[in-house]
Amino acid sequence: MSLNSFGHLFRVTTWGESHGPALGATVDGCPPGVEIDAAAIQHWLDRRKPGQSKFTTQRREPDEVEILSGVFEGQTTGTPIQLMIRNTDQRSKDYGDIVEKFRPGHADITYWQKYGIRDYRGGGRSSARETAARVAAGGVARAALATLAPGLRITGYMVQMGPHAIDRGRFDWDQIEQNPFWVPDAQAAEDWASYLDGLRKDGNSVGAVVEVVARGVPAGLGAPIYGKLDTDLAAAMMSINAVKGVEIGEGMAAAALTGTENADEIFMGNDGQPVFSSNHAGGILGGISTGQDVVVRFAVKPTSSILTPRRTITRSGAATEIVTKGRHDPCVGIRAVPVGEAMMACVLLDHLLLHRGQIGENRGRIG
């Protein structure tokens, strides 16, 4: 199976399956001299790992990362960094009923049609368990960004669960780490808990919208026409399991605006740098960062593994029903938050390295 890598100069290749002995990532292109160790990467993995609340899958994985290469005496060497996470709580017997059946909403049928073979244990390579490797790679990217762009901060959070959206008027950055949904709205967190608990007890699931914001992004990242920053961000977020839509800035809502409403007016700030009246563009114009916050949203579909019987077919084409057993997230959007942050970190570092390689420092001066 090809195309398991992403990035240009900072390149990540993930490997492994949900119920295999381990999974991980090979990170190539990280600059040398970046201070990092397993504990620094583990911090981000701990935010994603399963079993942390009743609202996520109860699969108990410690998700402990091992650094096998590319780091010496606490610093990156500039050589490929091999990261490994062992699987310790597989229950492959839970998937015995789907050996011959295709689960609706899953990649079972497409993997079979394309390859003629599939790992039915938890979905194998198509499982969201693969995203643990991305979060580990994102930990490396964050460490490099801390060295190269120390003012840059990446924060993800949920803004919608099913039909229930946050109240932007109650937006509170400090609330994000205070609830199991990574939501910046204390009232929404309380409401969502009751809503999701009901769905969970019914064996059902629901979708979500996740927003990821990068603050302190330098102006000038990205390039026309096919190297746009938003092009790579959109591809990175869309590659996350269960994501069905991506927006940059105002996104789809921009279609309802007039030109006068949508244009982010530009002024000179007191520090001699340009400032904008608004950020409908999401911090990117012409594929190049403006210096404003880079804002990305993605929509995650409901978890397809549910206890409600669904009609499907077998490999021989016979009609049947299926109930997906096992341990699954009632709202996969919750654990998609740290994954979105990781993908943002990888893309921004990649574009920062590309920018430094071609331009060095920004050449255009204002004022």
Secondary structure, DSSP 8 states (H G I E B T S, - for coil): ----EE-SSSEEEEEE-TTSSEEEEEEE---TT-B--HHHHHHHHHHH-S-SSTTS--------EEEEESEETTEE-SS-EEEEEE-----GGGGGGGSSB--TTSSHHHHHHHHS----STTGGGSGGGHHHHHHHHHHHHHHHHHH-TT-EEEEEEEEETTEE--GGG--GGGGGGSTT--S-HHHHHHHHHHHHHHHHTT----EEEEEEEES--TT--BTTTB-HHHHHHHHHHTSTTEEEEEETTGGGGGGS-HHHH---EEE-TTSSEEES--TTTTEETTEE-SS-EEEEEEE---S--SS-EEEEBTT--EEEE---S---S-THHHHHHHHHHHHHHHHHHHHHHHHHHTSS------
